Amino acid sequence: MTRNKRAKVQVRIISGKWRGRKLNVSGGPDLRPTPGRTRETLFNWLRAELPGSHCLDLFAGSGVLGLEALSQGAASVTWVERDRLTSQSLAAAMQQLQIGPPNQLVQAEALAFLGRPQPGPAWEIVFLDPPYRQPQLLEAALQRTLQILPRVRYLYVEGPSEAAIEGLAAAHNCGVHRRTRSGDSYAGLLTRLAGN
């Protein structure tokens, strides 16, 4: 009998009040934190939007996108992660950084979470980075997010190609505000268009 391998990685917060802090995180074999260069680019794009914003890190994994947002001035972050051990690792990182309410960590499937009533803050920035090579999750989560979260202004997505991100945006009446590439991973910051 073989056991599922657990991934162990170290992530470094790039900027803000926790700049340079390193956190050890562990999780399932799909754990692939967004590379530092991509995060630096993303948060440069969002620098003017982050202060006071409410963010949703929907496929949290290591939680580094939400941690970076909070470090750089977001008012609150909600992390959603399905894997129990990955959630425990993220909870330990939050405790290490003394992160408490109104921030919250929810252990749940992302789509199930989006199916619940949302009594919390009106999220304006959503990070959508599902497990690698599961584009159907990204499409479903993007569609549901746009349906139920009317105040979302920016949606960060990762995909296998630039064309995939452009196609995703076009299919859901979003604009591609910015895009970047790191190795075999492409990332885009989508914006909700009028009437969406």
Backbone torsions as a table, in degrees:
resi	resn	phi	psi	omega
1	MET	NA	129.3	179.0
2	THR	-105.8	145.0	178.0
3	ARG	-98.1	149.9	175.2
4	ASN	-63.8	133.3	178.8
5	LYS	-73.2	141.5	176.2
6	ARG	-100.2	135.0	178.0
7	ALA	-89.1	140.9	175.3
8	LYS	-126.8	124.4	-178.8
9	VAL	-137.8	162.0	173.8
10	GLN	-116.1	132.0	177.7
11	VAL	-117.5	149.8	179.7
12	ARG	-121.0	130.8	177.0
13	ILE	-77.4	130.1	-168.0
14	ILE	-82.1	-40.1	-171.6
15	SER	-148.4	172.3	177.3
16	GLY	89.8	-160.0	-172.4
17	LYS	-67.6	-23.1	177.7
18	TRP	-106.9	23.7	-177.3
19	ARG	-51.6	130.2	177.4
20	GLY	85.5	-9.4	179.7
21	ARG	-67.3	135.6	178.9
22	LYS	-110.0	135.6	-178.0
23	LEU	-127.7	134.7	175.3
24	ASN	-90.7	127.0	-179.6
25	VAL	-128.9	151.0	178.1
26	SER	-135.5	157.9	-179.2
27	GLY	-177.3	-165.1	-177.8
28	GLY	-70.5	175.2	-177.5
29	PRO	-64.2	-16.6	178.7
30	ASP	-84.6	-0.8	-177.0
31	LEU	-67.4	112.2	179.8
32	ARG	-138.8	85.6	-179.0
33	PRO	-57.0	143.9	177.1
34	THR	-57.4	128.3	-177.0
35	PRO	-56.6	149.9	-177.2
36	GLY	-56.6	-41.2	-179.2
37	ARG	-64.6	-40.0	178.5
38	THR	-65.7	-42.8	178.4
39	ARG	-61.8	-42.1	179.4
40	GLU	-60.5	-43.6	178.1
41	THR	-63.1	-48.2	-179.0
42	LEU	-57.5	-47.3	-175.2
43	PHE	-77.6	-18.3	167.2
44	ASN	-67.3	-41.2	177.1
45	TRP	-60.7	-38.4	-172.6
46	LEU	-93.7	0.2	-170.7
47	ARG	-50.6	-43.9	-177.8
48	ALA	-76.4	-19.7	-175.5
49	GLU	-92.1	-22.4	-171.4
50	LEU	-69.2	-44.2	-175.0
51	PRO	-54.6	122.1	178.4
52	GLY	80.1	1.6	-176.7
53	SER	-85.1	161.4	176.5
54	HIS	-111.6	126.3	-172.3
55	CYS	-119.1	148.5	176.3
56	LEU	-122.1	119.0	177.2
57	ASP	-103.0	95.1	-162.3
58	LEU	-79.5	-33.9	174.4
59	PHE	-117.7	73.6	-160.8
60	ALA	-61.3	-43.7	-176.4
61	GLY	57.6	-120.9	179.3
62	SER	-67.1	-19.0	-178.8
63	GLY	80.4	7.0	-171.0
64	VAL	-66.7	-29.6	178.3
65	LEU	-65.9	-45.3	177.6
66	GLY	-66.9	-38.6	178.3
67	LEU	-63.2	-41.8	178.2
68	GLU	-63.3	-42.7	179.3
69	ALA	-60.6	-44.2	-179.5
70	LEU	-66.7	-39.8	178.3
71	SER	-61.1	-30.8	-175.5
72	GLN	-100.9	17.4	168.3
73	GLY	111.8	2.8	176.3
74	ALA	-61.1	147.1	179.5
75	ALA	-73.7	-35.2	179.3
76	SER	-160.4	156.1	175.7
77	VAL	-134.9	136.8	169.4
78	THR	-112.5	123.1	176.9
79	TRP	-102.0	137.8	175.8
80	VAL	-124.2	122.3	-178.3
81	GLU	-142.5	130.9	-175.4
82	ARG	-81.9	-33.6	-172.8
83	ASP	-77.9	128.5	-174.4
84	ARG	-63.3	-47.8	-177.2
85	LEU	-69.0	-35.3	176.1
86	THR	-65.4	-40.8	176.9
87	SER	-61.2	-41.8	179.5
88	GLN	-63.6	-39.6	178.5
89	SER	-64.7	-42.6	177.9
90	LEU	-65.9	-39.7	177.4
91	ALA	-60.2	-38.6	178.3
92	ALA	-65.3	-40.2	177.8
93	ALA	-64.0	-40.6	178.3
94	MET	-63.3	-40.4	178.3
95	GLN	-65.0	-40.9	179.0
96	GLN	-59.7	-37.6	-179.1
97	LEU	-91.4	2.9	-179.8
98	GLN	57.5	47.3	177.9
99	ILE	-93.1	121.3	179.2
100	GLY	-130.4	-163.6	178.9
101	PRO	-56.1	147.8	10.3
102	PRO	-83.3	3.5	177.1
103	ASN	-70.3	149.5	-179.8
104	GLN	-149.4	151.2	175.5
105	LEU	-116.7	126.4	-178.0
106	VAL	-118.6	124.3	174.9
107	GLN	-90.0	108.1	-176.8
108	ALA	-166.9	159.3	168.7
109	GLU	-68.2	138.4	-175.7
110	ALA	-57.6	-46.8	-177.0
111	LEU	-69.1	-35.4	176.0
112	ALA	-64.5	-40.9	178.0
113	PHE	-60.2	-43.5	179.8
114	LEU	-68.7	-16.5	177.4
115	GLY	-83.7	-8.2	-179.3
116	ARG	-88.2	158.4	169.5
117	PRO	-60.0	143.3	-176.5
118	GLN	-113.6	89.0	-177.5
119	PRO	-82.5	-6.9	-174.2
120	GLY	-78.5	-157.9	-177.5
121	PRO	-66.8	158.0	177.0
122	ALA	-82.2	99.9	-175.6
123	TRP	-65.8	137.1	-179.7
124	GLU	-109.8	-24.5	179.6
125	ILE	-127.2	127.9	-178.9
126	VAL	-124.8	131.7	175.4
127	PHE	-100.3	118.7	-178.2
128	LEU	-118.0	94.2	-178.9
129	ASP	-132.3	77.0	-176.2
130	PRO	-70.2	170.0	178.2
131	PRO	-50.0	142.3	-176.0
132	TYR	-54.1	140.0	178.0
133	ARG	63.6	33.2	172.5
134	GLN	-127.5	64.1	-175.3
135	PRO	-62.6	-25.4	179.6
136	GLN	-63.8	-32.9	176.4
137	LEU	-65.9	-42.4	-179.7
138	LEU	-61.7	-46.6	-178.9
139	GLU	-62.3	-46.6	-179.1
140	ALA	-64.3	-41.2	-178.9
141	ALA	-68.2	-39.8	178.5
142	LEU	-63.4	-46.3	179.5
143	GLN	-59.4	-46.9	-178.3
144	ARG	-66.9	-39.7	179.2
145	THR	-59.8	-46.8	-179.6
146	LEU	-65.2	-31.7	-179.6
147	GLN	-70.7	-42.0	-168.7
148	ILE	-107.6	-9.3	-177.8
149	LEU	-120.2	84.0	-171.4
150	PRO	-68.4	-17.2	-176.8
151	ARG	-94.5	0.4	178.7
152	VAL	-64.3	127.6	178.6
153	ARG	-105.1	-35.8	-176.7
154	TYR	-129.6	138.7	178.5
155	LEU	-131.0	118.3	178.2
156	TYR	-90.4	129.5	-179.6
157	VAL	-132.9	151.4	171.8
158	GLU	-120.5	145.7	-178.2
159	GLY	-152.4	173.4	-175.8
160	PRO	-77.9	-14.1	-178.7
161	SER	-159.1	162.0	176.1
162	GLU	-63.2	-39.2	179.9
163	ALA	-63.0	-37.2	179.6
164	ALA	-63.7	-41.1	179.6
165	ILE	-68.7	-42.8	178.7
166	GLU	-63.8	-40.9	178.7
167	GLY	-65.1	-39.8	177.9
168	LEU	-62.2	-44.9	179.5
169	ALA	-62.5	-46.6	-178.5
170	ALA	-63.5	-39.2	-178.4
171	ALA	-66.9	-22.6	-175.9
172	HIS	-118.6	22.1	175.7
173	ASN	54.0	48.8	175.9
174	CYS	-119.1	155.1	172.1
175	GLY	-98.4	151.3	174.5
176	VAL	-94.4	101.9	-176.2
177	HIS	-70.4	-46.5	177.9
178	ARG	-148.3	160.7	176.5
179	ARG	-149.2	156.3	178.4
180	THR	-153.8	169.8	179.3
181	ARG	-136.6	141.0	173.9
182	SER	-138.8	108.1	-177.1
183	GLY	62.6	-125.0	-179.6
184	ASP	-96.1	13.6	-178.5
185	SER	-113.7	134.1	176.4
186	TYR	-111.9	144.9	-179.1
187	ALA	-133.7	146.8	177.9
188	GLY	-142.5	149.0	174.1
189	LEU	-107.5	110.7	-177.1
190	LEU	-94.3	152.1	175.7
191	THR	-124.7	144.7	177.3
192	ARG	-73.5	128.4	178.6
193	LEU	-88.2	160.9	179.7
194	ALA	-55.6	137.4	178.3
195	GLY	86.7	-0.8	-179.4
196	ASN	-100.6	NA	NA
